[in-house]
């Protein structure tokens, strides 16, 4: 049973969240039904692509147990700064990754990359609330949220705290095992009333850099077929590219480095569809 003081504090915190989130035009949750589909890689490259198109972008990593965004963008070990808010406790400064792109992740706050976060649901909820309430995001065109796989505490907390107008991008790979789980993700979005912008099929075919022949290692077309079956848009396919893996390992944003690659062109086309869909409704 909450005391009156606790209720007042929660109401004040919720108001602070609404004030911060109110300065963000568009909120995009990047979701997947299962792990191993490259969701964080897709989230990072979508955020970078939006920034390259001149949008002011925030990238929020709420994968508590496996925060990979700092590593993917070469920000591991970057110190988080604080500054006065003028009306309360100091705010955390989102970490600049490149022009127009700032990032926040629990990975910045851990002692090392090997530190395990052993938390139950309420602590995860409070962390996500803090990242929305106590981080100086400023005025953003987009906040891209990299959620952990599945339909558990973190994506539910994000959907509830961000509120409308939020949208979801669902990432899958072509094989049926991944598609079975991603259908649950689509159902989740419908139940929490987060409109789905569309589906991205990642690891869709591998084009050999030597002979140019494409091999469907994980099949192809499953994401499009699933999207058609469930009545949601299909945003595009991103092929397997060794350069994408290498860029992630080295912490170098892939899209600007390999701008002429098939995968970079795929990300650019997907971002165009996302912007056309979201910005036309506001």
Rosetta blueprint (number, residue, H / E / L):
1 X L
2 X L
3 X L
4 X H
5 X H
6 X H
7 X H
8 X H
9 X H
10 X H
11 X H
12 X H
13 X H
14 X H
15 X H
16 X H
17 X H
18 X H
19 X H
20 X H
21 X H
22 X L
23 X L
24 X E
25 X E
26 X E
27 X E
28 X E
29 X E
30 X E
31 X E
32 X E
33 X L
34 X L
35 X L
36 X L
37 X L
38 X L
39 X H
40 X H
41 X H
42 X H
43 X H
44 X H
45 X H
46 X H
47 X H
48 X H
49 X H
50 X H
51 X H
52 X H
53 X L
54 X L
55 X L
56 X L
57 X E
58 X E
59 X E
60 X E
61 X E
62 X L
63 X L
64 X L
65 X L
66 X L
67 X L
68 X L
69 X H
70 X H
71 X H
72 X H
73 X L
74 X L
75 X L
76 X L
77 X L
78 X L
79 X L
80 X L
81 X L
82 X E
83 X E
84 X L
85 X L
86 X L
87 X L
88 X L
89 X L
90 X L
91 X E
92 X E
93 X E
94 X L
95 X E
96 X E
97 X E
98 X E
99 X L
100 X L
101 X E
102 X E
103 X E
104 X E
105 X E
106 X H
107 X H
108 X H
109 X H
110 X L
111 X L
112 X L
113 X L
114 X L
115 X L
116 X L
117 X L
118 X L
119 X L
120 X L
121 X H
122 X H
123 X H
124 X H
125 X H
126 X H
127 X H
128 X H
129 X H
130 X H
131 X H
132 X H
133 X H
134 X L
135 X E
136 X E
137 X L
138 X L
139 X L
140 X E
141 X E
142 X E
143 X E
144 X E
145 X E
146 X E
147 X L
148 X L
149 X L
150 X L
151 X L
152 X L
153 X H
154 X H
155 X H
156 X H
157 X H
158 X H
159 X H
160 X H
161 X H
162 X H
163 X L
164 X L
165 X L
166 X E
167 X E
168 X E
169 X E
170 X E
171 X E
172 X E
173 X E
174 X L
175 X L
176 X H
177 X H
178 X H
179 X H
180 X H
181 X H
182 X H
183 X H
184 X H
185 X H
186 X H
187 X H
188 X H
189 X H
190 X H
191 X H
192 X L
193 X L
194 X L
195 X E
196 X E
197 X E
198 X E
199 X E
200 X E
201 X E
202 X E
203 X E
204 X E
205 X E
206 X E
207 X E
208 X L
209 X L
210 X L
211 X L
212 X L
213 X L
214 X E
215 X E
216 X L
217 X L
218 X L
219 X L
220 X L
221 X L
222 X H
223 X H
224 X H
225 X H
226 X H
227 X H
228 X H
229 X H
230 X H
231 X L
232 X L
233 X L
234 X E
235 X E
236 X E
237 X E
238 X E
239 X E
240 X E
241 X L
242 X H
243 X H
244 X H
245 X H
246 X H
247 X H
248 X H
249 X H
250 X H
251 X L
252 X L
253 X L
254 X H
255 X H
256 X H
257 X H
258 X L
259 X L
260 X L
261 X L
262 X H
263 X H
264 X H
265 X H
266 X H
267 X H
268 X H
269 X H
270 X H
271 X H
272 X H
273 X H
274 X H
275 X H
276 X H
277 X H
278 X H
279 X H
280 X L
281 X L
282 X L
